Amino acid sequence: MEADLWEVRSKLSNGTIARTFFTVANNQMILLHGIIKKSEKTPKKDLDLARSRKTQWLNEVLK
């Protein structure tokens, strides 16, 4: 997606799409946010939340 922000997309049995956002640093993978997609585009508020959590976590782990 972008630097230090990744996503996994899964198609659930009922046809809906789930997305999980995560980051990786120091050999650790951290789950930042998960959503069930209801539209074609990922909502900005969900991306912003994942970015905010990523920044917060990276600031703590990379001190």
Distance bins in CASP14 RR format, pairs under 12 A and 6 or more apart:
PFRMAT RR
TARGET T0000
AUTHOR 0000-0000-0000
RMODE 2
METHOD distances of the structure
MODEL  1
1 7 1 0 1 0 0 0 0 0 0 0 0
1 8 0 0 0 0 0 1 0 0 0 0 0
1 9 0 0 0 0 0 1 0 0 0 0 0
1 19 0 0 0 0 0 1 0 0 0 0 0
1 20 0 0 0 0 0 1 0 0 0 0 0
1 21 1 0 0 1 0 0 0 0 0 0 0
1 22 0 0 0 0 0 1 0 0 0 0 0
1 23 0 0 0 0 0 1 0 0 0 0 0
1 32 0 0 0 0 0 1 0 0 0 0 0
1 33 0 0 0 0 0 1 0 0 0 0 0
1 42 0 0 0 0 1 0 0 0 0 0 0
1 46 0 0 0 0 0 1 0 0 0 0 0
1 47 0 0 0 0 1 0 0 0 0 0 0
1 50 0 0 0 0 1 0 0 0 0 0 0
1 51 0 0 0 0 1 0 0 0 0 0 0
1 54 0 0 0 0 0 1 0 0 0 0 0
2 21 0 0 0 0 0 1 0 0 0 0 0
2 23 0 0 0 0 0 1 0 0 0 0 0
2 47 0 0 0 0 1 0 0 0 0 0 0
2 50 0 0 0 0 0 1 0 0 0 0 0
2 51 0 0 0 0 1 0 0 0 0 0 0
2 54 0 0 0 0 1 0 0 0 0 0 0
2 55 0 0 0 0 0 1 0 0 0 0 0
3 23 0 0 0 0 1 0 0 0 0 0 0
3 24 0 0 0 0 0 1 0 0 0 0 0
3 25 0 0 0 0 0 1 0 0 0 0 0
3 51 0 0 0 0 0 1 0 0 0 0 0
3 54 0 0 0 0 1 0 0 0 0 0 0
3 55 0 0 0 0 0 1 0 0 0 0 0
3 58 0 0 0 0 0 1 0 0 0 0 0
4 21 0 0 0 0 0 1 0 0 0 0 0
4 22 0 0 0 0 1 0 0 0 0 0 0
4 23 1 0 1 0 0 0 0 0 0 0 0
4 24 1 0 0 1 0 0 0 0 0 0 0
4 25 1 0 0 1 0 0 0 0 0 0 0
4 26 0 0 0 0 0 1 0 0 0 0 0
4 29 0 0 0 0 0 1 0 0 0 0 0
4 30 0 0 0 0 0 1 0 0 0 0 0
4 32 0 0 0 0 0 1 0 0 0 0 0
4 50 0 0 0 0 0 1 0 0 0 0 0
4 51 0 0 0 0 1 0 0 0 0 0 0
4 53 0 0 0 0 0 1 0 0 0 0 0
4 54 1 0 0 1 0 0 0 0 0 0 0
4 55 0 0 0 0 1 0 0 0 0 0 0
4 57 0 0 0 0 1 0 0 0 0 0 0
4 58 1 0 0 1 0 0 0 0 0 0 0
4 59 0 0 0 0 0 1 0 0 0 0 0
4 61 0 0 0 0 0 1 0 0 0 0 0
4 62 0 0 0 0 0 1 0 0 0 0 0
5 19 0 0 0 0 0 1 0 0 0 0 0
5 20 0 0 0 0 0 1 0 0 0 0 0
5 21 1 0 0 1 0 0 0 0 0 0 0
5 22 1 0 0 1 0 0 0 0 0 0 0
5 23 1 0 1 0 0 0 0 0 0 0 0
5 24 0 0 0 0 1 0 0 0 0 0 0
5 25 0 0 0 0 0 1 0 0 0 0 0
5 30 0 0 0 0 0 1 0 0 0 0 0
5 32 1 0 0 1 0 0 0 0 0 0 0
5 33 0 0 0 0 0 1 0 0 0 0 0
5 42 0 0 0 0 0 1 0 0 0 0 0
5 46 0 0 0 0 0 1 0 0 0 0 0
5 47 0 0 0 0 1 0 0 0 0 0 0
5 48 0 0 0 0 0 1 0 0 0 0 0
5 49 0 0 0 0 0 1 0 0 0 0 0
5 50 1 0 0 1 0 0 0 0 0 0 0
5 51 1 0 0 1 0 0 0 0 0 0 0
5 52 0 0 0 0 0 1 0 0 0 0 0
5 53 0 0 0 0 1 0 0 0 0 0 0
5 54 1 0 1 0 0 0 0 0 0 0 0
5 55 0 0 0 0 1 0 0 0 0 0 0
5 57 0 0 0 0 0 1 0 0 0 0 0
5 58 0 0 0 0 0 1 0 0 0 0 0
6 19 0 0 0 0 0 1 0 0 0 0 0
6 20 0 0 0 0 1 0 0 0 0 0 0
6 21 1 0 0 1 0 0 0 0 0 0 0
6 22 1 0 1 0 0 0 0 0 0 0 0
6 23 1 0 0 1 0 0 0 0 0 0 0
6 24 1 0 0 1 0 0 0 0 0 0 0
6 25 0 0 0 0 0 1 0 0 0 0 0
6 29 0 0 0 0 1 0 0 0 0 0 0
6 30 0 0 0 0 0 1 0 0 0 0 0
6 31 0 0 0 0 0 1 0 0 0 0 0
6 32 0 0 0 0 1 0 0 0 0 0 0
6 33 0 0 0 0 0 1 0 0 0 0 0
6 50 0 0 0 0 1 0 0 0 0 0 0
6 54 0 0 0 0 1 0 0 0 0 0 0
7 17 0 0 0 0 0 1 0 0 0 0 0
7 18 0 0 0 0 0 1 0 0 0 0 0
7 19 1 0 1 0 0 0 0 0 0 0 0
7 20 1 0 0 1 0 0 0 0 0 0 0
7 21 1 0 1 0 0 0 0 0 0 0 0
7 22 1 0 0 1 0 0 0 0 0 0 0
7 23 0 0 0 0 0 1 0 0 0 0 0
7 31 0 0 0 0 0 1 0 0 0 0 0
7 32 0 0 0 0 1 0 0 0 0 0 0
7 33 0 0 0 0 1 0 0 0 0 0 0
7 34 0 0 0 0 1 0 0 0 0 0 0
7 35 0 0 0 0 1 0 0 0 0 0 0
7 37 0 0 0 0 0 1 0 0 0 0 0
7 42 0 0 0 0 1 0 0 0 0 0 0
7 46 0 0 0 0 0 1 0 0 0 0 0
7 47 0 0 0 0 1 0 0 0 0 0 0
7 50 0 0 0 0 1 0 0 0 0 0 0
7 54 0 0 0 0 0 1 0 0 0 0 0
8 17 0 0 0 0 0 1 0 0 0 0 0
8 18 0 0 0 0 1 0 0 0 0 0 0
8 19 1 0 0 1 0 0 0 0 0 0 0
8 20 1 0 1 0 0 0 0 0 0 0 0
8 21 0 0 0 0 1 0 0 0 0 0 0
8 22 1 0 0 1 0 0 0 0 0 0 0
8 29 0 0 0 0 0 1 0 0 0 0 0
8 31 0 0 0 0 1 0 0 0 0 0 0
8 32 0 0 0 0 0 1 0 0 0 0 0
8 33 0 0 0 0 0 1 0 0 0 0 0
8 34 0 0 0 0 1 0 0 0 0 0 0
8 35 0 0 0 0 0 1 0 0 0 0 0
9 16 0 0 0 0 0 1 0 0 0 0 0
9 17 1 0 0 1 0 0 0 0 0 0 0
9 18 1 0 0 1 0 0 0 0 0 0 0
9 19 1 0 1 0 0 0 0 0 0 0 0
9 20 0 0 0 0 1 0 0 0 0 0 0
9 21 0 0 0 0 0 1 0 0 0 0 0
9 34 0 0 0 0 0 1 0 0 0 0 0
9 35 0 0 0 0 0 1 0 0 0 0 0
9 36 0 0 0 0 0 1 0 0 0 0 0
9 37 0 0 0 0 1 0 0 0 0 0 0
9 42 0 0 0 0 0 1 0 0 0 0 0
10 16 0 0 0 0 1 0 0 0 0 0 0
10 17 1 0 0 1 0 0 0 0 0 0 0
10 18 1 0 1 0 0 0 0 0 0 0 0
10 19 1 0 0 1 0 0 0 0 0 0 0
10 20 1 0 0 1 0 0 0 0 0 0 0
10 34 0 0 0 0 0 1 0 0 0 0 0
10 35 0 0 0 0 0 1 0 0 0 0 0
10 36 0 0 0 0 0 1 0 0 0 0 0
10 37 0 0 0 0 0 1 0 0 0 0 0
11 17 1 0 1 0 0 0 0 0 0 0 0
11 18 1 0 0 1 0 0 0 0 0 0 0
11 19 0 0 0 0 0 1 0 0 0 0 0
11 36 0 0 0 0 0 1 0 0 0 0 0
11 37 0 0 0 0 1 0 0 0 0 0 0
12 18 1 0 1 0 0 0 0 0 0 0 0
12 19 0 0 0 0 0 1 0 0 0 0 0
12 36 0 0 0 0 1 0 0 0 0 0 0
12 37 0 0 0 0 1 0 0 0 0 0 0
14 36 0 0 0 0 0 1 0 0 0 0 0
15 36 0 0 0 0 0 1 0 0 0 0 0
15 37 0 0 0 0 0 1 0 0 0 0 0
15 38 0 0 0 0 0 1 0 0 0 0 0
16 35 0 0 0 0 0 1 0 0 0 0 0
16 36 1 0 1 0 0 0 0 0 0 0 0
16 37 1 0 0 1 0 0 0 0 0 0 0
16 38 1 0 0 1 0 0 0 0 0 0 0
16 39 0 0 0 0 0 1 0 0 0 0 0
17 34 0 0 0 0 0 1 0 0 0 0 0
17 35 0 0 0 0 1 0 0 0 0 0 0
17 36 1 0 0 1 0 0 0 0 0 0 0
17 37 1 1 0 0 0 0 0 0 0 0 0
17 38 0 0 0 0 1 0 0 0 0 0 0
17 39 0 0 0 0 0 1 0 0 0 0 0
17 40 0 0 0 0 1 0 0 0 0 0 0
17 41 0 0 0 0 0 1 0 0 0 0 0
17 42 0 0 0 0 0 1 0 0 0 0 0
18 33 0 0 0 0 0 1 0 0 0 0 0
18 34 1 0 0 1 0 0 0 0 0 0 0
18 35 1 0 0 1 0 0 0 0 0 0 0
18 36 1 0 1 0 0 0 0 0 0 0 0
18 37 1 0 0 1 0 0 0 0 0 0 0
18 38 0 0 0 0 0 1 0 0 0 0 0
18 42 0 0 0 0 0 1 0 0 0 0 0
19 31 0 0 0 0 0 1 0 0 0 0 0
19 32 0 0 0 0 0 1 0 0 0 0 0
19 33 0 0 0 0 1 0 0 0 0 0 0
19 34 1 0 0 1 0 0 0 0 0 0 0
19 35 1 0 1 0 0 0 0 0 0 0 0
19 36 0 0 0 0 1 0 0 0 0 0 0
19 37 1 0 0 1 0 0 0 0 0 0 0
19 38 0 0 0 0 0 1 0 0 0 0 0
19 39 0 0 0 0 0 1 0 0 0 0 0
19 41 0 0 0 0 0 1 0 0 0 0 0
19 42 1 0 0 1 0 0 0 0 0 0 0
19 43 0 0 0 0 0 1 0 0 0 0 0
19 46 0 0 0 0 1 0 0 0 0 0 0
19 47 0 0 0 0 0 1 0 0 0 0 0
19 50 0 0 0 0 1 0 0 0 0 0 0
20 29 0 0 0 0 0 1 0 0 0 0 0
20 30 0 0 0 0 0 1 0 0 0 0 0
20 31 1 0 0 1 0 0 0 0 0 0 0
20 32 0 0 0 0 1 0 0 0 0 0 0
20 33 1 0 0 1 0 0 0 0 0 0 0
20 34 1 0 1 0 0 0 0 0 0 0 0
20 35 0 0 0 0 1 0 0 0 0 0 0
20 36 0 0 0 0 0 1 0 0 0 0 0
20 37 0 0 0 0 0 1 0 0 0 0 0
20 42 0 0 0 0 0 1 0 0 0 0 0
20 46 0 0 0 0 0 1 0 0 0 0 0
20 50 0 0 0 0 1 0 0 0 0 0 0
21 29 0 0 0 0 0 1 0 0 0 0 0
21 30 0 0 0 0 1 0 0 0 0 0 0
21 31 1 0 0 1 0 0 0 0 0 0 0
21 32 1 0 1 0 0 0 0 0 0 0 0
21 33 1 0 1 0 0 0 0 0 0 0 0
21 34 1 0 0 1 0 0 0 0 0 0 0
21 35 0 0 0 0 1 0 0 0 0 0 0
21 42 0 0 0 0 1 0 0 0 0 0 0
21 43 0 0 0 0 0 1 0 0 0 0 0
21 46 1 0 0 1 0 0 0 0 0 0 0
21 47 1 0 0 1 0 0 0 0 0 0 0
21 48 0 0 0 0 0 1 0 0 0 0 0
21 49 0 0 0 0 1 0 0 0 0 0 0
21 50 1 1 0 0 0 0 0 0 0 0 0
21 51 0 0 0 0 1 0 0 0 0 0 0
21 52 0 0 0 0 0 1 0 0 0 0 0
21 53 0 0 0 0 1 0 0 0 0 0 0
21 54 0 0 0 0 1 0 0 0 0 0 0
21 57 0 0 0 0 0 1 0 0 0 0 0
22 28 0 0 0 0 0 1 0 0 0 0 0
22 29 1 0 1 0 0 0 0 0 0 0 0
22 30 1 0 0 1 0 0 0 0 0 0 0
22 31 1 0 1 0 0 0 0 0 0 0 0
22 32 1 0 1 0 0 0 0 0 0 0 0
22 33 0 0 0 0 1 0 0 0 0 0 0
22 34 0 0 0 0 1 0 0 0 0 0 0
22 50 0 0 0 0 1 0 0 0 0 0 0
22 53 0 0 0 0 1 0 0 0 0 0 0
22 54 0 0 0 0 1 0 0 0 0 0 0
22 57 0 0 0 0 0 1 0 0 0 0 0
23 29 1 0 0 1 0 0 0 0 0 0 0
23 30 1 0 1 0 0 0 0 0 0 0 0
23 31 0 0 0 0 1 0 0 0 0 0 0
23 32 1 0 0 1 0 0 0 0 0 0 0
23 33 0 0 0 0 0 1 0 0 0 0 0
23 50 0 0 0 0 1 0 0 0 0 0 0
23 51 0 0 0 0 1 0 0 0 0 0 0
23 52 0 0 0 0 0 1 0 0 0 0 0
23 53 0 0 0 0 1 0 0 0 0 0 0
23 54 1 0 1 0 0 0 0 0 0 0 0
23 55 0 0 0 0 1 0 0 0 0 0 0
23 56 0 0 0 0 0 1 0 0 0 0 0
23 57 1 0 0 1 0 0 0 0 0 0 0
23 58 1 0 0 1 0 0 0 0 0 0 0
23 59 0 0 0 0 0 1 0 0 0 0 0
23 60 0 0 0 0 0 1 0 0 0 0 0
23 61 0 0 0 0 1 0 0 0 0 0 0
23 62 0 0 0 0 0 1 0 0 0 0 0
24 30 1 0 0 1 0 0 0 0 0 0 0
24 31 0 0 0 0 0 1 0 0 0 0 0
24 32 0 0 0 0 0 1 0 0 0 0 0
24 54 0 0 0 0 0 1 0 0 0 0 0
24 57 0 0 0 0 0 1 0 0 0 0 0
24 58 0 0 0 0 0 1 0 0 0 0 0
24 61 0 0 0 0 0 1 0 0 0 0 0
25 32 0 0 0 0 0 1 0 0 0 0 0
25 54 0 0 0 0 1 0 0 0 0 0 0
25 55 0 0 0 0 0 1 0 0 0 0 0
25 57 1 0 0 1 0 0 0 0 0 0 0
25 58 1 0 1 0 0 0 0 0 0 0 0
25 59 0 0 0 0 0 1 0 0 0 0 0
25 60 0 0 0 0 0 1 0 0 0 0 0
25 61 1 0 1 0 0 0 0 0 0 0 0
25 62 1 0 0 1 0 0 0 0 0 0 0
25 63 0 0 0 0 0 1 0 0 0 0 0
26 57 0 0 0 0 0 1 0 0 0 0 0
26 58 0 0 0 0 1 0 0 0 0 0 0
26 60 0 0 0 0 0 1 0 0 0 0 0
26 61 1 0 1 0 0 0 0 0 0 0 0
26 62 1 0 0 1 0 0 0 0 0 0 0
26 63 0 0 0 0 0 1 0 0 0 0 0
27 61 0 0 0 0 0 1 0 0 0 0 0
28 57 0 0 0 0 1 0 0 0 0 0 0
28 58 0 0 0 0 0 1 0 0 0 0 0
28 60 0 0 0 0 0 1 0 0 0 0 0
28 61 1 0 0 1 0 0 0 0 0 0 0
28 62 0 0 0 0 0 1 0 0 0 0 0
29 54 0 0 0 0 0 1 0 0 0 0 0
29 57 0 0 0 0 0 1 0 0 0 0 0
29 61 0 0 0 0 0 1 0 0 0 0 0
30 50 0 0 0 0 0 1 0 0 0 0 0
30 53 0 0 0 0 1 0 0 0 0 0 0
30 54 1 0 0 1 0 0 0 0 0 0 0
30 55 0 0 0 0 0 1 0 0 0 0 0
30 56 0 0 0 0 0 1 0 0 0 0 0
30 57 1 0 1 0 0 0 0 0 0 0 0
30 58 0 0 0 0 1 0 0 0 0 0 0
30 60 0 0 0 0 0 1 0 0 0 0 0
30 61 0 0 0 0 1 0 0 0 0 0 0
31 50 0 0 0 0 1 0 0 0 0 0 0
31 53 0 0 0 0 1 0 0 0 0 0 0
31 54 0 0 0 0 0 1 0 0 0 0 0
31 57 0 0 0 0 0 1 0 0 0 0 0
32 46 0 0 0 0 1 0 0 0 0 0 0
32 47 0 0 0 0 0 1 0 0 0 0 0
32 48 0 0 0 0 0 1 0 0 0 0 0
32 49 1 0 0 1 0 0 0 0 0 0 0
32 50 1 0 1 0 0 0 0 0 0 0 0
32 51 0 0 0 0 1 0 0 0 0 0 0
32 52 0 0 0 0 1 0 0 0 0 0 0
32 53 1 0 1 0 0 0 0 0 0 0 0
32 54 1 0 1 0 0 0 0 0 0 0 0
32 55 0 0 0 0 1 0 0 0 0 0 0
32 56 0 0 0 0 1 0 0 0 0 0 0
32 57 1 0 0 1 0 0 0 0 0 0 0
32 58 0 0 0 0 0 1 0 0 0 0 0
33 42 0 0 0 0 0 1 0 0 0 0 0
33 43 0 0 0 0 0 1 0 0 0 0 0
33 45 0 0 0 0 0 1 0 0 0 0 0
33 46 1 0 0 1 0 0 0 0 0 0 0
33 47 0 0 0 0 1 0 0 0 0 0 0
33 48 0 0 0 0 1 0 0 0 0 0 0
33 49 1 0 1 0 0 0 0 0 0 0 0
33 50 1 0 1 0 0 0 0 0 0 0 0
33 51 0 0 0 0 1 0 0 0 0 0 0
33 52 0 0 0 0 1 0 0 0 0 0 0
33 53 1 0 0 1 0 0 0 0 0 0 0
33 54 0 0 0 0 1 0 0 0 0 0 0
33 57 0 0 0 0 0 1 0 0 0 0 0
34 42 0 0 0 0 0 1 0 0 0 0 0
34 43 0 0 0 0 0 1 0 0 0 0 0
34 46 1 0 0 1 0 0 0 0 0 0 0
34 47 0 0 0 0 0 1 0 0 0 0 0
34 49 0 0 0 0 1 0 0 0 0 0 0
34 50 0 0 0 0 1 0 0 0 0 0 0
34 53 0 0 0 0 0 1 0 0 0 0 0
35 41 0 0 0 0 0 1 0 0 0 0 0
35 42 1 0 0 1 0 0 0 0 0 0 0
35 43 1 0 0 1 0 0 0 0 0 0 0
35 44 0 0 0 0 0 1 0 0 0 0 0
35 45 0 0 0 0 1 0 0 0 0 0 0
35 46 1 0 1 0 0 0 0 0 0 0 0
35 47 0 0 0 0 1 0 0 0 0 0 0
35 49 0 0 0 0 1 0 0 0 0 0 0
35 50 0 0 0 0 1 0 0 0 0 0 0
36 42 0 0 0 0 0 1 0 0 0 0 0
36 43 0 0 0 0 0 1 0 0 0 0 0
36 46 0 0 0 0 0 1 0 0 0 0 0
37 43 0 0 0 0 1 0 0 0 0 0 0
37 46 0 0 0 0 1 0 0 0 0 0 0
38 46 0 0 0 0 0 1 0 0 0 0 0
39 46 0 0 0 0 0 1 0 0 0 0 0
41 47 0 0 0 0 1 0 0 0 0 0 0
42 48 0 0 0 0 0 1 0 0 0 0 0
42 49 0 0 0 0 0 1 0 0 0 0 0
42 50 0 0 0 0 1 0 0 0 0 0 0
42 51 0 0 0 0 0 1 0 0 0 0 0
43 49 0 0 0 0 1 0 0 0 0 0 0
43 50 0 0 0 0 0 1 0 0 0 0 0
44 50 0 0 0 0 0 1 0 0 0 0 0
44 51 0 0 0 0 0 1 0 0 0 0 0
45 51 0 0 0 0 0 1 0 0 0 0 0
45 52 0 0 0 0 0 1 0 0 0 0 0
46 52 0 0 0 0 0 1 0 0 0 0 0
46 53 0 0 0 0 0 1 0 0 0 0 0
47 53 0 0 0 0 0 1 0 0 0 0 0
47 54 0 0 0 0 0 1 0 0 0 0 0
48 54 0 0 0 0 0 1 0 0 0 0 0
48 55 0 0 0 0 0 1 0 0 0 0 0
49 55 0 0 0 0 0 1 0 0 0 0 0
49 56 0 0 0 0 0 1 0 0 0 0 0
50 56 0 0 0 0 0 1 0 0 0 0 0
50 57 0 0 0 0 0 1 0 0 0 0 0
51 57 0 0 0 0 0 1 0 0 0 0 0
51 58 0 0 0 0 0 1 0 0 0 0 0
52 58 0 0 0 0 0 1 0 0 0 0 0
52 59 0 0 0 0 0 1 0 0 0 0 0
53 59 0 0 0 0 0 1 0 0 0 0 0
53 60 0 0 0 0 0 1 0 0 0 0 0
54 60 0 0 0 0 0 1 0 0 0 0 0
54 61 0 0 0 0 0 1 0 0 0 0 0
54 62 0 0 0 0 0 1 0 0 0 0 0
55 61 0 0 0 0 0 1 0 0 0 0 0
55 62 0 0 0 0 0 1 0 0 0 0 0
56 62 0 0 0 0 0 1 0 0 0 0 0
56 63 0 0 0 0 0 1 0 0 0 0 0
57 63 0 0 0 0 0 1 0 0 0 0 0
END
